[in-house]
């Protein structure tokens, strides 16, 4: 059959962890096999213009969603695009860049599922939904350290954006195949990124591996560090996989190997020696930490991307 890229969407509010998850998955798949697209590049206005117009970057009217749709359609058929570039440091636009898609394309940003045409372009759709307190902390850390803002400026901007977050960003959760929520254990500090738990909502839109063969399915009463069970999300029945930050390496490796055995082409990606960046996250003081919940999330999303390739072999 004609070659075409497999497209993964990763959507979530600002500083929800999209780039961290994207980088990890790209490293698992091999960066040479992955094209990464950020939908922030499709902003209609630069930072100064947004301030003058009183509009936030989260509003659909502030983005060229029609051009984004066109580019997704082109990428899906393996065709190149001339992609705009929004510079978060200067708040202005750099010259566009010629992009030719690789075997896999990861599209991450704020409004990736905002239109039917865009949603139809993805093979796998992920939505990141951390608790707002945790997202606020991540955004303050990122924007003060990397974008030159003060903490007061970041918090003021979040308050200004909240109505658009509620109206345009969070409703996109309903379109995701997997909803990812990293959250702190109740007895630990919220900034302990290496030991955050993860809750993965697995919607029946795509066929997930039968994890009940290897994971405890008593989600209500089980004290196990890794567990799965039935729940409801946005009123619809779903499976929920939870992995605690204190899960042992042995417990995590057992689950990883089960997922990998379900998809033979994934076995090489599960080799920790070959993929040392699997599950790596930057701590609050810049140190590299190992997050088992993040590793499981990366492996499961990679499983679905490779599963999608089978239909086009």
Residue, then its C-alpha position, 0 to 999 in steps of 0.5 A: x500500500x502507499x506509504x503514509x505517516x502515522x499521526x499522533x495528536x497530543x493536546x492540552x492546556x499550556x504547560x500541561x506536559x505536552x512537550x515532555x511527553x512528545x520528546x519521550x515518545x519521539x526518543x522511543x520511536x527514534x528521533x530520525x523517524x519522527x516529525x514534531x509539529x507544534x500547533x502554536x505555530x498557527x497563531x494568527x497574531x503575535x504577542x503584541x497584537x494579542x495584547x492590543x486586541x485583548x484576545x488570548x492564544x487559546x481562542x480559536x479566532x486567534x489561530x489559523x485553524x483552516x491552515x492547520x487543517x490543510x497542513x494536517x491533511x497534507x501530512x497525512x498523505x505524506x506531502x510536505x508543508x511550509x510551516x509557520x514558526x511562532x517564537x515563544x521567546x520573542x513573541x513574534x513569527x520567524x520565517x516559515x520552515x519546509x517540513x517533510x513528514x517522517x514515518x511518524x508525525x507528532x502534533x502537539x498544542x492547544x487546539x489540535x482537536x478543535x475541528x472535525x477535519x483536524x480530528x479526522x487526521x489523527x491515528x491516535x489522540x491523547x489529551x493531557x489533563x493534570x490537576x490545575x494546581x500542578x499545571x499552574x506550578x509547571x507553567x510558573x516554572x517554565x515561563x519564569x525560567x525559559x521565557x523571562x516572565x515573573x511569577x506574578x505575570x504568569x499567574x495574572x496571564x493564567x487568570x486572564x486565560x481561564x475563561x478560554x481554557x474552560x470554553x475551548x481547551x478542556x472540552x477537547x478531552x472528549x475527543x481523545x482516545x487516551x486521557x493522561x493525568x499525572x498527579x501527586x500522591x496525597x502524602x507528597x509534595x506536588x513538585x516531586x515530578x519523579x514520583x507523580x502517579x498517572x491515571x490513564x483513561x482508555x476509551x474504547x475508540x481504539x483497541x487497547x491491550x488486555x491489561x487485566x492479564x497482568x494488572x490487578x483489576x480491583x481499582x476501588x479496593x486494591x492497594x497495588x501500585x499498578x491497577x486497572x478497572x472500569x470507570x466513567x469519563x464524561x458520562x461514558x464507560x472507560x477502562x482506567x489504568x493507574x500507575x503509582x510513582x512508588x511502583x517498583x522497577x520490577x512491577x513496571x517492567x512486567x507491565x512494559x514487557x506484556x505490552x511489548x509482547x502484544x506488539x512484536x515490533x515494540x520489543x526493541x523500544x522496551x529495551x531500557x539499555x537502547x532507550x535510556x531516556x524512557x521515563x526520564x523527567x527533569x526535577x525541580x532543581x534540574x536533575x534527571x529523574x526516572x518516572x515509571x508512570x511516564x515510562x508506561x505512558x510512553x510505551x502505551x502510546x507508542x504501542x498504539x502508534x505502531x499498531x496503527x502502522x499495521x493497517x498500512x503495511 
